[in-house]
Amino acid sequence: MKVKDVMTSAVESIRPETTLQETAEKMRALNVGSMPVCEGDRVTGIVTDRDIVVRATAEGRDPRSTRAEDVMTREVLIVSEDDDVKEAARLMKHHQVRRLVVVGADRRLAGIVSLGDIAVETHDDKLSGDVLEKVSQGAETAAKRG
């Protein structure tokens, strides 16, 4: 099964100069925890709700003037829409993340694939369970350090 068969393709993005307030409002309206940051349709980063809290709010930054590019994660984990779902799951497990940005053959934003997408669409409980266990271990370790 290919990533394009399970990904969410109706993904909105933000521009690097979008303020964190606008980003958070968009995330709330879309009920999502992350937003790809794009220049045109090329992915340059990703902003998560955690980025907003840890890299902005905790540092006392003003969400009305702080821009997405100021707090975004620049090293985005990307998977191709033509990759096998097992490769996406392997990347999630290895990097202990719950979602990956999906690009097309032209390297343009095509969607997002989440652990939930893989679990629901593949019906492979072992695959999604293995990834969830590894991702959760990373969160548990971070909480202990925290």
Backbone as a printed PyTorch tensor [residue, N CA C, xyz], in Angstrom:
tensor([[[  0.8490,  -1.1700,   0.0000],
         [  0.0000,   0.0000,   0.0000],
         [  0.9000,   1.2400,   0.0000]],

        [[  0.5440,   2.2130,  -0.8010],
         [  1.3290,   3.4420,  -0.9460],
         [  0.8550,   4.5130,   0.0360]],

        [[  1.7550,   5.4350,   0.3670],
         [  1.4310,   6.5330,   1.2710],
         [  0.2400,   7.3310,   0.7270]],

        [[  0.1920,   7.5510,  -0.5870],
         [ -0.9020,   8.3340,  -1.1680],
         [ -2.2720,   7.6890,  -0.9420]],

        [[ -2.2940,   6.3880,  -0.6540],
         [ -3.5520,   5.6850,  -0.4130],
         [ -4.0930,   5.9300,   0.9920]],

        [[ -3.2550,   6.3990,   1.9090],
         [ -3.6910,   6.5720,   3.3000],
         [ -3.5440,   8.0000,   3.8180]],

        [[ -2.8070,   8.8560,   3.1050],
         [ -2.5170,  10.2080,   3.5970],
         [ -3.7450,  11.1090,   3.5490]],

        [[ -3.6530,  12.1800,   4.2890],
         [ -4.6320,  13.2550,   4.2020],
         [ -4.1140,  14.2180,   3.1520]],

        [[ -4.8500,  14.3720,   2.0720],
         [ -4.3590,  15.2100,   0.9730],
         [ -4.8850,  16.6360,   1.0290]],

        [[ -5.9600,  16.8600,   1.7210],
         [ -6.5180,  18.2100,   1.8310],
         [ -5.8040,  18.9450,   2.9630]],

        [[ -4.5410,  19.2880,   2.7090],
         [ -3.7130,  19.9150,   3.7360],
         [ -3.5070,  21.3770,   3.3960]],

        [[ -3.7170,  22.2140,   4.3930],
         [ -3.4340,  23.6320,   4.2270],
         [ -2.0590,  23.9170,   4.7970]],

        [[ -1.4640,  24.9800,   4.3210],
         [ -0.1480,  25.3650,   4.8030],
         [ -0.1570,  26.8490,   5.1610]],

        [[  0.9440,  27.2740,   5.7530],
         [  1.1170,  28.6840,   6.0660],
         [  2.4140,  29.1560,   5.4260]],

        [[  2.5620,  30.4570,   5.3470],
         [  3.7920,  31.0420,   4.8050],
         [  4.7420,  31.3510,   5.9590]],

        [[  6.0320,  31.4620,   5.6960],
         [  7.0010,  31.7310,   6.7650],
         [  6.6990,  32.9930,   7.5660]],

        [[  6.1180,  34.0050,   6.9330],
         [  5.8480,  35.2670,   7.6270],
         [  4.5170,  35.2840,   8.3880]],

        [[  3.7640,  34.2110,   8.3370],
         [  2.5040,  34.1230,   9.0790],
         [  2.7950,  34.2360,  10.5710]],

        [[  2.0200,  35.0540,  11.2770],
         [  2.2510,  35.2100,  12.7170],
         [  1.7930,  33.9510,  13.4520]],

        [[  2.3160,  33.7840,  14.6530],
         [  1.9010,  32.6270,  15.4510],
         [  0.4350,  32.7210,  15.8420]],

        [[ -0.0720,  33.9220,  16.0420],
         [ -1.4910,  34.0600,  16.3530],
         [ -2.3260,  33.5510,  15.1850]],

        [[ -1.9810,  33.9560,  13.9660],
         [ -2.7010,  33.4800,  12.7820],
         [ -2.5420,  31.9650,  12.6230]],

        [[ -1.3480,  31.4790,  12.9010],
         [ -1.0860,  30.0390,  12.8050],
         [ -1.9560,  29.2700,  13.7810]],

        [[ -1.9830,  29.7230,  15.0310],
         [ -2.7780,  29.0450,  16.0540],
         [ -4.2710,  29.0990,  15.7280]],

        [[ -4.7290,  30.2270,  15.2120],
         [ -6.1410,  30.3460,  14.8310],
         [ -6.4770,  29.3470,  13.7170]],

        [[ -5.5770,  29.2160,  12.7610],
         [ -5.7970,  28.2860,  11.6510],
         [ -5.7790,  26.8440,  12.1490]],

        [[ -4.8430,  26.5460,  13.0500],
         [ -4.7750,  25.1990,  13.6170],
         [ -6.0620,  24.8680,  14.3690]],

        [[ -6.5710,  25.8310,  15.1180],
         [ -7.8210,  25.6050,  15.8530],
         [ -8.9830,  25.3810,  14.8950]],

        [[ -9.0800,  26.2100,  13.8740],
         [-10.1850,  26.1000,  12.9120],
         [-10.1550,  24.7610,  12.1750]],

        [[ -8.9450,  24.2740,  11.8800],
         [ -8.7950,  23.0210,  11.1410],
         [ -8.7230,  21.8040,  12.0600]],

        [[ -8.6330,  22.0630,  13.3730],
         [ -8.5040,  21.0020,  14.3750],
         [ -7.2770,  20.1160,  14.0870]],

        [[ -6.1240,  20.7860,  13.9090],
         [ -4.8660,  20.0840,  13.6490],
         [ -3.8010,  20.5620,  14.6280]],

        [[ -2.7670,  19.7640,  14.7790],
         [ -1.6790,  20.0930,  15.6980],
         [ -0.4040,  20.5380,  15.0210]],

        [[ -0.4400,  20.6270,  13.6790],
         [  0.7430,  21.0780,  12.9640],
         [  0.3390,  21.7010,  11.6350]],

        [[  1.2170,  22.5820,  11.1600],
         [  0.9890,  23.2330,   9.8700],
         [  2.2940,  23.2310,   9.0860]],

        [[  2.2790,  22.6910,   7.8740],
         [  3.4630,  22.8160,   7.0270],
         [  3.6880,  24.2940,   6.6890]],

        [[  4.9350,  24.6850,   6.6300],
         [  5.3000,  26.0400,   6.2340],
         [  5.8540,  25.9400,   4.8170]],

        [[  5.2570,  26.7110,   3.9030],
         [  5.6500,  26.6100,   2.4940],
         [  5.9290,  27.9830,   1.9040]],

        [[  6.9090,  28.0020,   1.0190],
         [  7.1240,  29.1460,   0.1400],
         [  6.6300,  28.6720,  -1.2080]],

        [[  5.5060,  29.2340,  -1.6420],
         [  4.8160,  28.6690,  -2.7960],
         [  4.2510,  27.3340,  -2.3470]],

        [[  4.5890,  26.2680,  -3.0380],
         [  4.1490,  24.9500,  -2.5930],
         [  5.3360,  24.0640,  -2.2220]],

        [[  6.4680,  24.6870,  -1.9360],
         [  7.6630,  23.9800,  -1.4730],
         [  7.7400,  24.0550,   0.0430]],

        [[  7.8740,  22.9130,   0.6810],
         [  7.9160,  22.8350,   2.1400],
         [  9.2690,  23.3440,   2.6350]],

        [[  9.2220,  24.3180,   3.5500],
         [ 10.4550,  24.8630,   4.1410],
         [ 10.5360,  24.5920,   5.6420]],

        [[  9.4390,  24.1150,   6.2150],
         [  9.4220,  23.8220,   7.6410],
         [  8.0560,  23.3300,   8.0730]],

        [[  7.9240,  23.1550,   9.3810],
         [  6.6350,  22.7690,   9.9590],
         [  6.5390,  23.4110,  11.3380]],

        [[  5.3590,  23.8900,  11.6810],
         [  5.0890,  24.4490,  13.0070],
         [  4.0850,  23.5370,  13.6870]],

        [[  4.4330,  23.0920,  14.8850],
         [  3.5200,  22.2720,  15.6780],
         [  3.0100,  23.0890,  16.8490]],

        [[  1.9340,  22.6010,  17.4550],
         [  1.4300,  23.2740,  18.6450],
         [  2.5070,  23.3020,  19.7330]],

        [[  3.3200,  22.2690,  19.7740],
         [  4.4200,  22.2180,  20.7450],
         [  5.4670,  23.2870,  20.4470]],

        [[  5.7720,  23.5270,  19.1700],
         [  6.7060,  24.5960,  18.7980],
         [  6.2100,  25.9380,  19.3220]],

        [[  4.9250,  26.1840,  19.1700],
         [  4.3470,  27.4590,  19.6220],
         [  4.5120,  27.6030,  21.1270]],

        [[  4.2400,  26.5290,  21.8650],
         [  4.3290,  26.5840,  23.3260],
         [  5.7760,  26.6790,  23.8000]],

        [[  6.6320,  25.7740,  23.3170],
         [  7.9930,  25.6680,  23.8440],
         [  8.9270,  26.7410,  23.2830]],

        [[  8.8020,  27.0450,  22.0070],
         [  9.7310,  27.9920,  21.3910],
         [  9.2360,  29.4300,  21.3840]],

        [[  7.9860,  29.6430,  21.7150],
         [  7.4680,  31.0140,  21.6900],
         [  6.8680,  31.4090,  23.0380]],

        [[  5.8070,  30.7530,  23.4370],
         [  5.1230,  31.1280,  24.6720],
         [  6.0480,  31.0410,  25.8810]],

        [[  6.7790,  29.9460,  26.0050],
         [  7.6710,  29.7610,  27.1550],
         [  8.7930,  30.7970,  27.1860]],

        [[  9.1210,  31.3560,  26.0320],
         [ 10.1550,  32.3840,  25.9540],
         [  9.5790,  33.7930,  26.0250]],

        [[  8.2580,  33.9040,  26.1860],
         [  7.6180,  35.2050,  26.3080],
         [  7.4790,  35.9790,  25.0120]],

        [[  7.5240,  35.2900,  23.9000],
         [  7.3920,  35.9650,  22.6070],
         [  5.9460,  36.3810,  22.3530]],

        [[  5.7720,  37.4820,  21.6670],
         [  4.4510,  38.0080,  21.3240],
         [  3.9130,  37.2520,  20.1100]],

        [[  2.8010,  36.5300,  20.2580],
         [  2.2640,  35.7480,  19.1350],
         [  1.7500,  36.6150,  17.9840]],

        [[  1.5000,  37.9050,  18.2500],
         [  1.0230,  38.7900,  17.1880],
         [  2.1460,  39.2830,  16.2880]],

        [[  3.3920,  39.1830,  16.7740],
         [  4.5070,  39.6520,  15.9500],
         [  5.5310,  38.5590,  15.6360]],

        [[  5.5220,  37.4710,  16.3800],
         [  6.4480,  36.3720,  16.1100],
         [  5.9560,  35.6110,  14.8870]],

        [[  6.8570,  35.3500,  13.9770],
         [  6.4890,  34.7040,  12.7230],
         [  6.7560,  33.2020,  12.7890]],

        [[  6.0530,  32.4730,  11.9650],
         [  6.2060,  31.0150,  11.9210],
         [  7.6610,  30.6270,  11.7050]],

        [[  8.3600,  31.3210,  10.8280],
         [  9.7510,  30.9680,  10.5350],
         [ 10.6630,  31.1450,  11.7500]],

        [[ 10.2190,  31.9050,  12.7450],
         [ 11.0230,  32.1090,  13.9520],
         [ 11.0160,  30.8930,  14.8730]],

        [[ 10.0040,  30.0480,  14.7730],
         [  9.8820,  28.9060,  15.6930],
         [  9.7180,  27.5640,  14.9790]],

        [[  9.6100,  27.5860,  13.6670],
         [  9.3390,  26.3440,  12.9360],
         [ 10.5190,  25.3780,  13.0150]],

        [[ 10.1950,  24.1200,  12.8390],
         [ 11.2080,  23.0860,  12.6970],
         [ 11.6020,  23.0770,  11.2250]],

        [[ 12.8680,  23.3140,  10.9690],
         [ 13.3330,  23.4250,   9.5820],
         [ 13.6790,  22.0740,   8.9680]],

        [[ 14.0750,  21.1430,   9.7940],
         [ 14.4210,  19.8140,   9.2840],
         [ 13.1790,  18.9360,   9.2990]],

        [[ 12.4150,  19.0490,   8.2400],
         [ 11.1340,  18.3600,   8.1330],
         [ 11.3490,  16.9410,   7.6200]],

        [[ 10.7260,  15.9970,   8.3070],
         [ 10.7530,  14.6120,   7.8310],
         [  9.7450,  14.4960,   6.7000]],

        [[ 10.2470,  14.0790,   5.5460],
         [  9.4230,  14.0290,   4.3380],
         [  9.4090,  12.6090,   3.7920]],

        [[  8.2620,  12.2210,   3.2900],
         [  8.0920,  10.9360,   2.6290],
         [  7.4030,  11.2170,   1.2860]],

        [[  7.6910,  10.4030,   0.2980],
         [  7.0680,  10.5500,  -1.0120],
         [  5.7050,   9.8740,  -1.0060]],

        [[  4.7760,  10.4440,  -1.7440],
         [  3.4390,   9.8480,  -1.8300],
         [  3.4850,   8.4640,  -2.4650]],

        [[  4.5440,   8.1590,  -3.1960],
         [  4.6780,   6.8460,  -3.8430],
         [  5.4430,   5.8410,  -2.9900]],

        [[  5.9270,   6.2690,  -1.8180],
         [  6.6120,   5.3410,  -0.9140],
         [  5.6110,   4.3640,  -0.3150]],

        [[  6.1040,   3.2200,   0.0850],
         [  5.2810,   2.2260,   0.7580],
         [  4.9470,   2.7200,   2.1650]],

        [[  3.7600,   2.4090,   2.6230],
         [  3.3280,   2.7950,   3.9650],
         [  4.2940,   2.2630,   5.0220]],

        [[  4.8600,   1.0980,   4.7820],
         [  5.8000,   0.5260,   5.7520],
         [  7.0460,   1.3980,   5.8910]],

        [[  7.4560,   2.0620,   4.8140],
         [  8.5990,   2.9840,   4.8830],
         [  8.2250,   4.2070,   5.7280]],

        [[  7.0250,   4.7180,   5.5420],
         [  6.5710,   5.8410,   6.3670],
         [  6.5350,   5.4380,   7.8360]],

        [[  6.0170,   4.2610,   8.1130],
         [  5.9570,   3.7710,   9.4960],
         [  7.3580,   3.6010,  10.0670]],

        [[  8.2950,   3.1160,   9.2550],
         [  9.6740,   2.9460,   9.7050],
         [ 10.2890,   4.2990,  10.0780]],

        [[ 10.0440,   5.3130,   9.2510],
         [ 10.5620,   6.6570,   9.5410],
         [  9.9550,   7.2190,  10.8300]],

        [[  8.6540,   7.0350,  10.9960],
         [  7.9930,   7.5060,  12.2190],
         [  8.5990,   6.8300,  13.4400]],

        [[  8.7700,   5.5420,  13.3360],
         [  9.3190,   4.7720,  14.4470],
         [ 10.7460,   5.2120,  14.7540]],

        [[ 11.5700,   5.3200,  13.7320],
         [ 12.9770,   5.6780,  13.9070],
         [ 13.1400,   7.0780,  14.5040]],

        [[ 12.3350,   8.0220,  14.0200],
         [ 12.4560,   9.4120,  14.4640],
         [ 11.5020,   9.7650,  15.6020]],

        [[ 10.6920,   8.7940,  16.0110],
         [  9.7360,   8.9510,  17.1100],
         [  8.7980,  10.1460,  16.8950]],

        [[  8.1510,  10.1410,  15.7190],
         [  7.1750,  11.1790,  15.3730],
         [  5.8620,  10.5280,  14.9660]],

        [[  4.7930,  11.2790,  15.0660],
         [  3.4520,  10.7620,  14.7640],
         [  2.9260,  11.1660,  13.3990]],

        [[  3.6890,  12.0310,  12.6990],
         [  3.2220,  12.4660,  11.3780],
         [  4.4100,  12.8290,  10.5000]],

        [[  4.1990,  12.7060,   9.1950],
         [  5.2140,  13.0530,   8.2030],
         [  4.5740,  13.9130,   7.1180]],

        [[  5.3370,  14.8510,   6.5900],
         [  4.9060,  15.6270,   5.4360],
         [  5.0960,  14.7500,   4.2010]],

        [[  4.1300,  14.7990,   3.3070],
         [  4.1700,  13.9960,   2.0800],
         [  4.3530,  14.9310,   0.8870]],

        [[  5.2910,  14.5690,   0.0240],
         [  5.5210,  15.3500,  -1.1910],
         [  5.2990,  14.4720,  -2.4120]],

        [[  4.9840,  15.1360,  -3.5180],
         [  4.8280,  14.4350,  -4.7790],
         [  6.1740,  14.2850,  -5.4700]],

        [[  6.1580,  13.7400,  -6.6620],
         [  7.3870,  13.5220,  -7.4310],
         [  8.0990,  14.8420,  -7.7040]],

        [[  7.3490,  15.9320,  -7.7530],
         [  7.9180,  17.2580,  -8.0070],
         [  8.4030,  17.9480,  -6.7320]],

        [[  8.3780,  17.2220,  -5.6000],
         [  8.8100,  17.7080,  -4.2810],
         [  7.8950,  18.8080,  -3.7240]],

        [[  6.6870,  18.8910,  -4.2380],
         [  5.7120,  19.8690,  -3.7450],
         [  4.7990,  19.2040,  -2.7220]],

        [[  4.2950,  19.9740,  -1.7890],
         [  3.4210,  19.4680,  -0.7390],
         [  2.2410,  18.7170,  -1.3440]],

        [[  2.0740,  17.4750,  -0.8950],
         [  0.9660,  16.6490,  -1.3810],
         [  0.0140,  16.2670,  -0.2520]],

        [[  0.5060,  16.2780,   1.0040],
         [ -0.3500,  15.9030,   2.1110],
         [  0.4320,  15.6620,   3.3830]],

        [[ -0.2500,  15.0450,   4.3350],
         [  0.3320,  14.6530,   5.6190],
         [ -0.1160,  13.2160,   5.8660]],

        [[  0.7860,  12.3990,   6.3850],
         [  0.3930,  11.0560,   6.8040],
         [  0.6870,  10.9460,   8.2950]],

        [[ -0.2900,  10.4890,   9.0300],
         [ -0.1470,  10.3630,  10.4770],
         [ -0.1950,   8.8950,  10.8760]],

        [[  0.2330,   8.6560,  12.0880],
         [  0.1440,   7.3070,  12.6410],
         [ -1.3120,   6.8390,  12.6190]],

        [[ -2.2310,   7.7430,  12.9040],
         [ -3.6580,   7.4050,  12.8550],
         [ -4.1080,   6.9900,  11.4720]],

        [[ -3.6120,   7.6970,  10.4360],
         [ -3.9520,   7.3250,   9.0540],
         [ -3.5010,   5.9070,   8.7620]],

        [[ -2.2780,   5.5970,   9.1830],
         [ -1.7300,   4.2600,   8.9340],
         [ -2.5340,   3.2030,   9.6840]],

        [[ -2.8640,   3.4850,  10.9400],
         [ -3.6090,   2.5170,  11.7470],
         [ -4.9930,   2.2480,  11.1600]],

        [[ -5.6980,   3.2990,  10.7940],
         [ -7.0750,   3.1610,  10.3130],
         [ -7.1300,   2.5630,   8.9130]],

        [[ -6.2810,   3.0560,   8.0320],
         [ -6.3850,   2.6660,   6.6280],
         [ -5.7500,   1.3170,   6.3030]],

        [[ -4.6900,   0.9380,   7.0080],
         [ -4.0270,  -0.3220,   6.6720],
         [ -4.6060,  -1.5080,   7.4370]],

        [[ -5.2570,  -1.2390,   8.5530],
         [ -5.7810,  -2.2990,   9.4240],
         [ -4.6700,  -3.2340,   9.8860]],

        [[ -3.4430,  -2.7150,   9.9160],
         [ -2.2840,  -3.5010,  10.3400],
         [ -1.9650,  -3.1150,  11.7840]],

        [[ -2.5880,  -3.8130,  12.7270],
         [ -2.4240,  -3.4970,  14.1470],
         [ -0.9920,  -3.6480,  14.6130]],

        [[ -0.2810,  -4.6230,  14.0900],
         [  1.1060,  -4.8350,  14.4990],
         [  1.9770,  -3.6600,  14.0610]],

        [[  1.8220,  -3.2480,  12.8120],
         [  2.6110,  -2.1360,  12.2800],
         [  2.3590,  -0.8620,  13.0790]],

        [[  1.1020,  -0.4830,  13.2350],
         [  0.8010,   0.7580,  13.9470],
         [  1.1390,   0.6390,  15.4300]],

        [[  0.9720,  -0.5400,  16.0140],
         [  1.3240,  -0.7510,  17.4180],
         [  2.8110,  -0.6140,  17.6660]],

        [[  3.6210,  -1.1570,  16.7580],
         [  5.0770,  -1.0400,  16.8800],
         [  5.5120,   0.4210,  16.8290]],

        [[  4.9480,   1.1830,  15.8890],
         [  5.3040,   2.5950,  15.7630],
         [  4.8560,   3.3550,  17.0030]],

        [[  3.6130,   3.1370,  17.4350],
         [  3.0990,   3.8400,  18.6020],
         [  3.9430,   3.5560,  19.8370]],

        [[  4.3510,   2.3090,  20.0080],
         [  5.1750,   1.9610,  21.1630],
         [  6.4900,   2.7340,  21.1450]],

        [[  7.1560,   2.8000,  20.0060],
         [  8.4400,   3.4970,  19.9020],
         [  8.2640,   5.0050,  20.0860]],

        [[  7.2310,   5.5820,  19.4630],
         [  6.9710,   7.0150,  19.6040],
         [  6.6610,   7.3500,  21.0560]],

        [[  5.8740,   6.5090,  21.6980],
         [  5.5030,   6.7410,  23.1000],
         [  6.7090,   6.6430,  24.0200]],

        [[  7.6560,   5.7700,  23.7040],
         [  8.8770,   5.6770,  24.5040],
         [  9.6430,   6.9870,  24.4420]],

        [[  9.6720,   7.6080,  23.2760],
         [ 10.3440,   8.8950,  23.1360],
         [  9.6640,   9.9710,  23.9550]],

        [[  8.3350,   9.9830,  23.9670],
         [  7.5910,  10.9690,  24.7510],
         [  7.7880,  10.7280,  26.2410]],

        [[  7.8270,   9.4540,  26.6340],
         [  8.0300,   9.1150,  28.0320],
         [  9.4120,   9.5620,  28.5030]],

        [[ 10.4220,   9.3430,  27.6800],
         [ 11.7860,   9.7580,  28.0090],
         [ 11.8770,  11.2710,  28.1260]],

        [[ 11.2340,  11.9800,  27.2020],
         [ 11.2520,  13.4470,  27.2450],
         [ 10.5550,  13.9610,  28.4980]],

        [[  9.4620,  13.3210,  28.8900],
         [  8.7250,  13.7610,  30.0820],
         [  9.5780,  13.5630,  31.3340]],

        [[ 10.3390,  12.4880,  31.3900],
         [ 11.2110,  12.2360,  32.5470],
         [ 12.3200,  13.2740,  32.6290]],

        [[ 12.8090,  13.7300,  31.4630],
         [ 13.8750,  14.7350,  31.4620],
         [ 13.3180,  16.1000,  31.8460]],

        [[ 12.0450,  16.2920,  31.4870],
         [ 11.4200,  17.5310,  31.5340],
         [ 11.1500,  18.3760,  32.5990]]])
